[in-house]
Amino acid sequence: MSTPVLTAVAWPYANGPRHIGHVSGFGVPSDVFSRYQRMAGNQVLMVSGTDEHGTPITVQADKEGLTPQQTADKYTRQIAQDLQGLGLSYDLFTRTTTGNHAEVTQQIFLALYRNGYVVSKTGTGAISPSTGRTLPDRYIEGTCPICGYDGARGDQCDNCGNQLDPADLINPHSRINGETPKFVETEHLFLDLPAFTETLGKWLTTRTDWRPNVLKFTQNLVEDMRPRPITRDLDWGVKIPLDGWRDQPLKRFYVWFDAVIGYFSASVEWARRNGRPDAWQQWWTNPDARGYYFMGKDNITFHAQIWPALLLGHNGAGDRGGEAGPYGTLNLPDEIVSSEFLTMSGSKFSTSRGTVIYVHDFLREFGPDTLRYFISVAGPETQDTDFTWDEFVRRTNFELANEWGNLVNRSIAMAHKNNGAIPAPTRAAAADEELKALSRKAFETAGGHLQRSRFKLAASEAMRVVTAANRYLSDQEPWKLKDDPDRRDAVLHTALQVVSDANTLLTPFLPHSAQKVHEALGGTGVWAAQPQLSDVEDLDIPGRINPILTGDYAAEQARWESVPIEVGRPLAKPTPLFAKLDPKLGETGPEWAPIEQ
């Protein structure tokens, strides 16, 4: 039975190009998962976009002499191009500066407000003395008053995980220019998080299948929840739809508040663009639907605590009760798939420190599938993982080129030379059936791992089939069976069947090369569909043009099962699937890459 599966992917910030550390957390894992779910026959809606409001955009705009909108336009296009190049199969990759997103954000807020989960408080706000602008909590650093960590942010200490207020920090300073912020009294609207303590706590007890790090971290947050500001003194963001607030030039929703609502607003936009304005309900109000959220570990708070609270508040299901908002009863997340950090020399990738490998540079030099494979088999799935050029070269040369690429090339080349087409298994043997049984069994094993977002185990299972097939060819030696063409054909048929199976198993990880293998086996048409980048007019703001990613994934042929290959299908002489990299690259990396310290 087909299940509606929502893949909600963290929104990259549109203040610069993305690096490989970013896409190892939100990008590749979400796409591997979505491609598998589609192949398994489920109805996938994969949505996200660029996060474009808040002070980080205005800071970058000032640096470049642009307006905030021009800055968002510039980097949204760059990011969309990179994600398209990586093959991330979004049903809709949009942005938070659309008219649709503003409307949905305001409607969610009004439902929270009517149900009593928004309170007004006068408190201290951090102001930059030199510019007079509000400093976001995340742009203020200092010493944590709880654990003493030097480098805590104004909203949270990454060392002890506690929620903070900028005024609580010891020796606070601005990350933008190092100055000491000025704290002034200002009125803001707050999400009354303590009013969700009981309902959130009960809900978390049902999340037994979450990754342990996510569940433990979130449970600790629920034990000490405080009201959290949802407005800021800023002129760049979604306006607040309340009398006394909507016309204030320096009052906007805090960027974190409207960004998490983006998962839902993007689903609404997708439905509207497809001429079925209520189609989003299949993934959001259907009790049979499943929702999976993909991000790096620094975003757990917003997805496992705050977004569920917003949904509960809209649904009228917090501790105070209430009535369901305009969108009905919306589904809470089923699973938070949080990755750890991809590091370099033990440090997070950082644009400001120069420790950065941009996605567009990597794609230009090495193509998408080598990066997708590395992230899948050696990435930060459950613990921080160091990226090294040596490991990247080793994985590419020995696993992709020598093992997988060599299996594809020699199997097809021998069949092409001897038969010109896929041969018939005229004289089968026990070894043939053993290998094919191993290959068929891998679909159940790898599929179970992918269902649980265990990407390393799933990729390893696929490569186990590849290794077994290479061993089989070495043992059977079909190149020596000139005097026994029936047995030779049976061996080659078996090898090609397992190449076809392994290609299917590897399709979620290597969609670009999977298309090539499909064609090398004589297949035609789309095997693994790719996203398309289009310029479209905003649905609600006349004249505004937005770049979006979308695609026709229903047209692809890949299905999560072993399909018998077609005897007699013509084969062409194959070309190498993966080029081997110069081993010296493992020592230095390319010229444009940062030097590891």
C-alpha positions as CSV (number, residue, x, y, z in Angstrom):
1,M,0.0,0.0,0.0
2,S,1.4,3.4,-1.0
3,T,2.1,5.8,1.9
4,P,2.3,9.6,1.6
5,V,5.8,10.5,2.7
6,L,6.8,14.1,3.5
7,T,10.5,14.8,3.2
8,A,11.0,18.2,4.9
9,V,14.5,19.4,4.2
10,A,16.3,22.1,6.3
11,W,16.3,25.6,4.6
12,P,19.8,26.8,3.5
13,Y,20.4,30.4,4.4
14,A,20.6,32.7,1.3
15,N,23.6,34.8,2.5
16,G,26.2,32.9,0.5
17,P,27.0,29.7,-1.4
18,R,26.7,26.4,0.4
19,H,29.6,24.2,1.2
20,I,29.9,20.4,1.4
21,G,29.4,20.5,5.2
22,H,25.9,21.9,4.6
23,V,24.8,19.4,2.1
24,S,26.1,16.5,4.1
25,G,23.5,17.4,6.8
26,F,20.4,18.4,4.9
27,G,21.0,17.7,1.2
28,V,22.3,14.2,0.3
29,P,20.6,12.2,3.1
30,S,17.2,13.7,2.3
31,D,17.5,12.9,-1.4
32,V,18.8,9.3,-0.9
33,F,15.8,8.8,1.4
34,S,13.3,10.4,-1.0
35,R,14.6,8.5,-4.1
36,Y,14.3,5.2,-2.2
37,Q,10.8,6.0,-1.0
38,R,9.7,6.8,-4.6
39,M,11.3,3.6,-5.8
40,A,9.4,1.7,-3.1
41,G,6.1,3.0,-4.5
42,N,5.4,5.7,-1.9
43,Q,4.0,9.1,-2.7
44,V,6.8,11.5,-1.8
45,L,6.6,15.3,-1.3
46,M,10.1,16.7,-0.9
47,V,10.0,20.4,-0.1
48,S,12.3,23.2,1.1
49,G,13.8,26.4,-0.1
50,T,16.1,29.3,0.8
51,D,15.7,31.0,4.2
52,E,15.9,34.7,3.3
53,H,14.8,36.9,6.1
54,G,16.6,38.3,9.2
55,T,19.7,40.2,10.1
56,P,22.2,37.8,8.4
57,I,20.8,38.8,5.0
58,T,21.0,42.6,5.9
59,V,24.6,42.1,7.1
60,Q,25.6,40.4,3.8
61,A,23.7,43.1,1.8
62,D,25.7,45.8,3.5
63,K,28.9,44.1,2.8
64,E,28.1,43.8,-0.9
65,G,26.3,47.2,-1.4
66,L,23.1,45.5,-2.3
67,T,19.5,45.6,-0.9
68,P,18.4,42.6,1.2
69,Q,16.2,41.4,-1.7
70,Q,19.0,41.7,-4.2
71,T,21.2,39.6,-1.9
72,A,18.6,37.0,-1.5
73,D,18.0,36.9,-5.2
74,K,21.7,36.4,-5.9
75,Y,22.4,33.6,-3.5
76,T,19.0,31.8,-3.9
77,R,19.9,31.3,-7.6
78,Q,23.4,30.1,-6.8
79,I,22.2,27.7,-4.1
80,A,19.4,26.3,-6.4
81,Q,21.9,25.7,-9.2
82,D,24.2,23.8,-6.8
83,L,21.4,21.7,-5.4
84,Q,20.2,20.9,-9.0
85,G,23.8,19.9,-9.9
86,L,23.9,17.6,-7.0
87,G,20.7,16.0,-8.2
88,L,18.5,16.7,-5.2
89,S,15.0,15.7,-6.3
90,Y,12.9,18.4,-4.8
91,D,9.2,18.5,-5.7
92,L,9.5,22.1,-4.8
93,F,12.5,24.1,-3.7
94,T,11.2,27.7,-3.2
95,R,12.0,30.6,-0.9
96,T,10.7,32.5,2.1
97,T,10.2,35.8,0.4
98,T,7.2,34.6,-1.6
99,G,3.7,36.1,-1.0
100,N,2.4,32.6,-0.3
101,H,4.9,32.1,2.5
102,A,4.1,35.4,4.1
103,E,0.3,34.6,4.0
104,V,0.7,31.1,5.5
105,T,3.1,32.4,8.2
106,Q,0.6,35.0,9.3
107,Q,-2.3,32.5,9.3
108,I,-0.3,30.1,11.5
109,F,0.6,33.0,13.8
110,L,-3.0,34.2,14.1
111,A,-4.1,30.6,15.1
112,L,-1.5,30.6,17.8
113,Y,-2.5,34.0,19.0
114,R,-6.3,33.2,19.1
115,N,-5.5,30.0,21.1
116,G,-3.5,32.0,23.7
117,Y,-0.1,30.7,22.9
118,V,1.4,34.1,22.1
119,V,2.1,36.6,24.8
120,S,3.4,40.2,24.8
121,K,6.4,41.0,27.0
122,T,8.6,44.0,27.5
123,G,12.2,42.8,27.8
124,T,15.7,43.7,26.8
125,G,16.8,43.7,23.2
126,A,20.4,43.8,21.9
127,I,21.2,46.8,19.6
128,S,24.3,47.5,17.7
129,P,25.6,50.8,19.0
130,S,27.2,51.6,15.6
131,T,24.2,50.9,13.3
132,G,21.2,51.1,15.7
133,R,20.0,47.7,14.3
134,T,18.8,44.8,16.3
135,L,21.4,42.1,16.8
136,P,19.9,38.6,16.5
137,D,20.6,36.3,19.4
138,R,22.7,34.0,17.2
139,Y,24.9,37.0,16.3
140,I,25.9,37.6,19.9
141,E,28.5,35.4,21.6
142,G,30.0,35.2,25.0
143,T,30.7,32.9,27.9
144,C,27.9,30.6,28.9
145,P,26.7,31.4,32.5
146,I,25.8,27.8,33.1
147,C,28.7,25.7,31.9
148,G,31.4,28.4,31.3
149,Y,31.8,27.6,27.6
150,D,33.5,30.4,25.8
151,G,31.7,30.7,22.5
152,A,28.0,30.3,23.5
153,R,25.5,32.0,21.3
154,G,22.8,34.4,22.6
155,D,20.0,31.8,21.9
156,Q,21.7,28.6,22.9
157,C,24.9,27.1,24.3
158,D,26.1,24.3,21.9
159,N,28.3,22.9,24.7
160,C,25.6,22.2,27.3
161,G,22.5,22.6,25.1
162,N,20.7,25.1,27.4
163,Q,18.5,27.8,26.0
164,L,20.0,31.3,26.7
165,D,19.1,34.9,26.5
166,P,21.8,37.3,25.1
167,A,21.7,39.4,28.3
168,D,22.6,36.2,30.3
169,L,26.0,35.9,28.5
170,I,29.2,36.9,30.3
171,N,31.2,39.4,28.2
172,P,28.8,39.4,25.2
173,H,30.0,40.7,21.9
174,S,28.8,41.0,18.4
175,R,29.9,38.4,15.9
176,I,29.6,41.0,13.2
177,N,32.1,43.6,14.4
178,G,33.1,42.6,17.9
179,E,31.5,45.5,19.6
180,T,29.6,45.1,22.9
181,P,25.9,45.2,22.3
182,K,23.6,47.8,23.9
183,F,20.6,46.3,25.7
184,V,17.5,48.3,25.6
185,E,13.9,47.8,26.6
186,T,11.5,46.8,23.8
187,E,8.2,45.1,23.5
188,H,8.0,41.8,21.6
189,L,5.7,38.9,21.1
190,F,6.7,35.5,22.5
191,L,5.8,31.9,21.9
192,D,4.7,30.7,25.3
193,L,6.7,27.5,25.2
194,P,5.9,26.5,28.8
195,A,2.3,26.1,27.8
196,F,3.4,23.1,25.7
197,T,5.4,21.3,28.5
198,E,2.9,18.6,29.2
199,T,1.7,17.9,25.6
200,L,5.2,18.1,24.1
201,G,6.5,15.8,26.9
202,K,3.8,13.2,26.3
203,W,4.4,13.4,22.5
204,L,8.1,12.8,23.0
205,T,7.5,9.6,24.9
206,T,5.9,8.2,21.7
207,R,9.1,8.9,19.7
208,T,10.9,5.7,20.6
209,D,12.4,5.2,17.1
210,W,14.2,8.5,16.9
211,R,18.0,8.7,16.8
212,P,19.1,8.6,20.5
213,N,21.0,11.9,20.3
214,V,17.9,13.7,19.0
215,L,15.5,12.3,21.6
216,K,17.8,12.9,24.5
217,F,18.6,16.4,23.5
218,T,14.9,17.3,23.0
219,Q,13.8,15.8,26.3
220,N,16.4,17.9,28.1
221,L,15.0,21.0,26.4
222,V,11.4,20.2,27.4
223,E,12.5,20.0,31.1
224,D,13.4,23.8,31.1
225,M,11.2,25.6,28.5
226,R,10.9,29.4,28.6
227,P,8.9,31.8,26.4
228,R,10.7,32.4,23.2
229,P,10.6,35.7,21.2
230,I,9.0,35.5,17.8
231,T,9.3,39.1,16.8
232,R,12.3,41.3,16.2
233,D,13.1,45.0,15.7
234,L,14.0,44.8,12.0
235,D,12.8,46.0,8.7
236,W,13.4,42.8,6.7
237,G,11.0,40.0,7.3
238,V,7.3,39.0,7.4
239,K,5.0,41.6,8.8
240,I,3.0,41.0,12.0
241,P,-0.8,40.9,11.2
242,L,-2.0,42.6,14.4
243,D,-3.3,46.1,15.1
244,G,-0.6,48.2,16.7
245,W,2.1,45.9,15.1
246,R,1.5,45.7,11.4
247,D,2.3,49.3,10.6
248,Q,5.4,49.5,12.8
249,P,8.4,49.9,10.4
250,L,10.8,48.0,12.7
251,K,8.7,45.0,13.8
252,R,8.9,41.7,11.9
253,F,8.7,38.1,12.7
254,Y,11.9,36.6,13.9
255,V,13.5,34.6,11.1
256,W,13.4,31.3,12.9
257,F,9.7,31.6,13.4
258,D,8.8,32.0,9.7
259,A,11.5,29.6,8.5
260,V,10.2,26.5,10.2
261,I,6.7,27.3,8.9
262,G,8.3,27.1,5.4
263,Y,7.8,23.3,5.3
264,F,4.1,23.8,5.3
265,S,4.0,26.9,3.2
266,A,6.1,25.2,0.5
267,S,3.7,22.3,0.5
268,V,0.8,24.7,0.0
269,E,2.7,26.5,-2.8
270,W,3.5,23.1,-4.5
271,A,-0.3,22.3,-4.5
272,R,-1.2,25.7,-5.8
273,R,1.4,25.5,-8.6
274,N,0.0,22.1,-9.6
275,G,-3.5,23.3,-9.9
276,R,-4.8,21.3,-6.9
277,P,-4.8,23.8,-4.1
278,D,-5.9,21.3,-1.5
279,A,-3.4,18.5,-2.5
280,W,-1.1,19.4,0.4
281,Q,-3.6,17.8,2.8
282,Q,-2.5,14.3,1.6
283,W,0.7,14.9,3.6
284,W,-0.4,17.2,6.4
285,T,-3.8,16.2,7.6
286,N,-3.9,12.5,6.5
287,P,-3.2,10.3,9.6
288,D,-1.6,7.7,7.4
289,A,1.1,10.1,6.1
290,R,4.6,10.1,7.5
291,G,6.8,13.2,7.9
292,Y,10.6,13.1,8.0
293,Y,12.7,16.1,8.7
294,F,16.4,16.3,7.6
295,M,18.9,18.7,9.1
296,G,22.3,19.1,10.9
297,K,22.4,18.7,14.6
298,D,22.6,22.4,15.3
299,N,18.9,22.6,14.2
300,I,17.4,20.0,16.5
301,T,15.9,22.6,18.8
302,F,13.8,24.2,16.0
303,H,12.5,20.9,14.6
304,A,12.0,18.7,17.6
305,Q,10.8,21.3,20.1
306,I,9.7,24.6,18.5
307,W,8.1,23.3,15.2
308,P,6.0,20.7,17.1
309,A,4.9,23.4,19.5
310,L,3.8,25.7,16.7
311,L,1.8,22.8,15.2
312,L,0.2,21.9,18.5
313,G,-0.7,25.5,19.1
314,H,-2.2,25.9,15.6
315,N,-4.1,22.6,16.2
316,G,-5.5,23.9,19.5
317,A,-3.7,20.9,21.2
318,G,-1.3,22.6,23.6
319,D,-1.7,22.5,27.4
320,R,-4.3,25.3,27.2
321,G,-6.3,23.6,24.4
322,G,-8.0,25.7,21.8
323,E,-9.5,25.4,18.3
324,A,-7.9,24.0,15.2
325,G,-6.6,26.8,12.9
326,P,-7.5,27.5,9.3
327,Y,-5.6,24.5,8.0
328,G,-7.2,21.9,10.2
329,T,-5.3,19.5,12.4
330,L,-1.7,19.3,11.0
331,N,0.6,16.3,11.4
332,L,3.5,16.5,13.8
333,P,6.9,15.2,12.7
334,D,7.3,11.4,12.7
335,E,11.0,11.4,12.7
336,I,13.8,14.0,13.0
337,V,16.8,12.8,11.0
338,S,19.6,14.8,12.3
339,S,23.2,14.4,11.1
340,E,26.3,15.3,13.0
341,F,28.9,17.7,11.5
342,L,31.3,17.1,8.6
343,T,34.5,18.6,9.7
344,M,38.0,19.3,8.3
345,S,41.0,18.8,10.5
346,G,38.5,18.5,13.4
347,S,36.9,21.9,12.9
348,K,33.5,22.7,11.4
349,F,33.6,24.0,7.8
350,S,33.6,27.7,8.1
351,T,33.5,30.4,5.5
352,S,34.8,33.1,7.8
353,R,37.9,30.9,8.7
354,G,38.6,29.8,5.2
355,T,37.9,26.2,6.0
356,V,35.4,25.6,3.3
357,I,34.9,23.5,0.2
358,Y,32.0,25.0,-1.8
359,V,29.6,22.7,-3.5
360,H,29.9,24.4,-6.9
361,D,33.7,23.9,-6.9
362,F,33.4,20.3,-5.9
363,L,30.8,19.6,-8.7
364,R,32.9,21.3,-11.3
365,E,35.9,19.2,-10.5
366,F,34.5,15.8,-9.5
367,G,30.8,15.6,-10.5
368,P,27.9,14.9,-8.2
369,D,27.9,11.1,-7.6
370,T,31.4,10.9,-6.0
371,L,30.4,13.5,-3.4
372,R,27.0,11.8,-2.9
373,Y,28.7,8.5,-2.3
374,F,31.3,9.8,0.1
375,I,28.7,11.6,2.2
376,S,26.5,8.4,2.2
377,V,29.3,5.9,3.2
378,A,31.7,8.1,5.1
379,G,29.6,11.1,6.2
380,P,28.5,12.4,9.6
381,E,25.4,10.2,9.9
382,T,25.8,9.4,13.7
383,Q,29.0,11.2,14.7
384,D,31.2,14.1,13.6
385,T,33.3,12.9,10.7
386,D,36.5,14.5,9.3
387,F,36.6,15.0,5.5
388,T,40.1,14.2,4.1
389,W,41.1,14.2,0.5
390,D,43.0,11.0,1.0
391,E,39.8,9.2,2.1
392,F,37.8,10.8,-0.8
393,V,40.4,9.6,-3.3
394,R,40.4,6.1,-1.8
395,R,36.7,5.7,-1.8
396,T,36.4,7.0,-5.4
397,N,39.2,4.9,-6.8
398,F,38.8,1.6,-5.0
399,E,35.0,1.5,-4.4
400,L,33.5,3.4,-7.3
401,A,36.1,2.9,-10.0
402,N,37.7,-0.4,-9.2
403,E,34.8,-2.3,-7.7
404,W,31.6,-0.9,-9.2
405,G,32.8,0.7,-12.4
406,N,35.0,-2.3,-13.2
407,L,32.1,-4.8,-12.6
408,V,29.9,-2.8,-15.0
409,N,32.5,-2.3,-17.7
410,R,33.9,-5.8,-17.9
411,S,30.5,-7.5,-17.7
412,I,29.0,-5.5,-20.5
413,A,32.2,-5.5,-22.5
414,M,32.4,-9.3,-22.5
415,A,28.8,-9.7,-23.4
416,H,29.1,-7.1,-26.2
417,K,32.2,-8.7,-27.6
418,N,30.8,-12.3,-27.5
419,N,27.1,-11.8,-28.1
420,G,26.3,-8.2,-29.0
421,A,23.3,-8.4,-26.7
422,I,22.2,-9.8,-23.4
423,P,22.8,-13.6,-23.6
424,A,20.4,-16.3,-22.5
425,P,21.3,-18.4,-19.4
426,T,21.5,-21.6,-21.4
427,R,23.5,-23.7,-18.9
428,A,23.0,-22.4,-15.4
429,A,24.9,-23.7,-12.3
430,A,24.5,-23.5,-8.6
431,A,27.0,-20.6,-8.3
432,D,24.7,-18.5,-10.6
433,E,21.7,-19.0,-8.4
434,E,23.6,-18.4,-5.2
435,L,24.8,-15.0,-6.5
436,K,21.3,-14.0,-7.8
437,A,19.7,-15.0,-4.5
438,L,22.2,-12.9,-2.6
439,S,21.4,-10.0,-4.9
440,R,17.6,-10.3,-4.5
441,K,17.9,-10.6,-0.7
442,A,19.8,-7.3,-0.6
443,F,16.7,-5.4,-1.6
444,E,15.0,-6.3,1.6
445,T,18.1,-5.7,3.8
446,A,19.1,-2.4,2.2
447,G,15.5,-1.2,2.0
448,G,15.1,-1.8,5.7
449,H,18.2,0.3,6.4
450,L,17.0,3.1,4.1
451,Q,13.6,3.2,5.7
452,R,15.3,3.9,9.0
453,S,17.7,6.5,7.3
454,R,20.7,4.2,7.9
455,F,22.5,5.2,4.8
456,K,25.9,3.8,5.5
457,L,24.5,0.3,6.1
458,A,22.3,0.5,3.0
459,A,25.2,1.5,0.8
460,S,27.4,-1.1,2.3
461,E,24.8,-3.8,1.5
462,A,24.7,-2.7,-2.1
463,M,28.5,-2.8,-2.3
464,R,28.5,-6.2,-0.7
465,V,26.6,-7.4,-3.8
466,V,29.1,-5.7,-6.1
467,T,32.0,-7.4,-4.3
468,A,30.3,-10.8,-4.5
469,A,29.7,-10.3,-8.3
470,N,33.4,-9.4,-8.9
471,R,34.5,-12.5,-7.0
472,Y,32.0,-14.6,-9.0
473,L,33.5,-13.4,-12.3
474,S,37.0,-14.1,-11.1
475,D,36.0,-17.6,-10.0
476,Q,34.0,-18.4,-13.2
477,E,36.5,-16.9,-15.6
478,P,34.1,-16.5,-18.6
479,W,37.0,-15.3,-20.8
480,K,38.4,-18.8,-20.7
481,L,35.1,-20.5,-21.8
482,K,35.5,-20.0,-25.6
483,D,35.0,-23.8,-26.1
484,D,31.9,-23.8,-23.8
485,P,29.7,-20.9,-25.1
486,D,26.6,-22.1,-23.3
487,R,28.3,-21.9,-20.0
488,R,30.0,-18.6,-20.8
489,D,26.6,-17.1,-21.8
490,A,25.1,-18.3,-18.5
491,V,27.9,-16.7,-16.5
492,L,27.6,-13.4,-18.4
493,H,23.8,-13.4,-18.1
494,T,24.2,-13.9,-14.3
495,A,26.8,-11.1,-14.1
496,L,24.5,-8.7,-16.1
497,Q,21.5,-9.5,-13.9
498,V,23.4,-8.7,-10.8
499,V,24.8,-5.5,-12.4
500,S,21.2,-4.5,-13.1
501,D,20.2,-5.3,-9.5
502,A,23.2,-3.5,-8.0
503,N,22.5,-0.5,-10.1
504,T,19.0,-0.4,-8.7
505,L,20.4,-0.8,-5.2
506,L,22.8,2.1,-5.8
507,T,20.3,4.4,-7.6
508,P,19.3,6.4,-4.5
509,F,23.0,7.1,-3.9
510,L,24.3,7.4,-7.5
511,P,21.4,8.6,-9.6
512,H,23.5,10.2,-12.4
513,S,25.7,7.1,-13.0
514,A,22.7,4.8,-12.5
515,Q,21.1,6.4,-15.6
516,K,24.3,5.6,-17.5
517,V,24.3,2.0,-16.4
518,H,20.7,1.7,-17.3
519,E,21.5,2.9,-20.8
520,A,24.7,0.7,-21.0
521,L,22.4,-2.3,-20.3
522,G,20.3,-1.3,-23.4
523,G,17.7,0.6,-21.5
524,T,16.0,3.7,-22.8
525,G,14.1,6.6,-21.2
526,V,14.4,8.1,-17.8
527,W,15.7,5.7,-15.1
528,A,16.5,8.2,-12.3
529,A,14.8,11.6,-12.8
530,Q,16.7,14.8,-12.1
531,P,15.4,18.2,-10.8
532,Q,14.8,21.1,-13.1
533,L,15.5,24.8,-12.4
534,S,12.8,27.1,-13.6
535,D,12.0,30.8,-13.3
536,V,8.4,31.3,-12.4
537,E,6.2,34.3,-11.4
538,D,5.3,34.6,-7.8
539,L,1.8,33.4,-7.2
540,D,0.8,36.5,-5.1
541,I,3.3,39.3,-6.0
542,P,2.9,40.4,-9.6
543,G,6.1,40.8,-11.5
544,R,8.3,39.0,-8.9
545,I,10.3,36.2,-10.6
546,N,11.4,33.3,-8.4
547,P,13.8,30.4,-9.3
548,I,12.4,27.1,-8.2
549,L,13.5,23.5,-8.4
550,T,10.9,20.9,-9.3
551,G,10.7,17.7,-11.4
552,D,8.6,15.0,-12.9
553,Y,9.7,12.0,-10.8
554,A,6.6,9.9,-11.6
555,A,8.1,9.3,-15.1
556,E,11.2,7.5,-13.9
557,Q,11.5,3.7,-14.3
558,A,13.6,2.8,-11.2
559,R,11.7,0.5,-8.8
560,W,13.0,-1.1,-5.6
561,E,13.0,-4.7,-6.9
562,S,15.0,-7.2,-8.9
563,V,13.7,-7.1,-12.5
564,P,14.7,-9.9,-14.9
565,I,16.9,-8.5,-17.7
566,E,15.7,-8.9,-21.2
567,V,17.5,-11.6,-23.2
568,G,18.5,-10.3,-26.7
569,R,18.5,-6.6,-25.8
570,P,21.4,-5.1,-27.8
571,L,24.5,-3.9,-25.9
572,A,26.9,-1.2,-27.0
573,K,30.6,-1.1,-26.1
574,P,30.7,0.5,-22.6
575,T,32.7,3.6,-21.5
576,P,34.3,4.0,-18.1
577,L,31.7,4.8,-15.4
578,F,34.1,6.6,-13.0
579,A,37.5,8.1,-13.8
580,K,40.2,7.2,-11.3
581,L,41.7,10.2,-9.4
582,D,45.4,11.0,-9.2
583,P,46.6,9.5,-5.9
584,K,48.6,12.6,-5.3
585,L,45.3,14.5,-4.9
586,G,44.9,12.6,-1.6
587,E,48.0,14.4,-0.2
588,T,47.2,17.9,-1.3
589,G,43.7,18.2,-2.6
590,P,43.0,20.5,-5.6
591,E,44.6,23.9,-5.9
592,W,41.4,25.7,-5.0
593,A,40.8,23.7,-1.8
594,P,41.7,24.9,1.7
595,I,44.8,23.5,3.2
596,E,44.3,21.3,6.2
597,Q,46.2,22.4,9.2
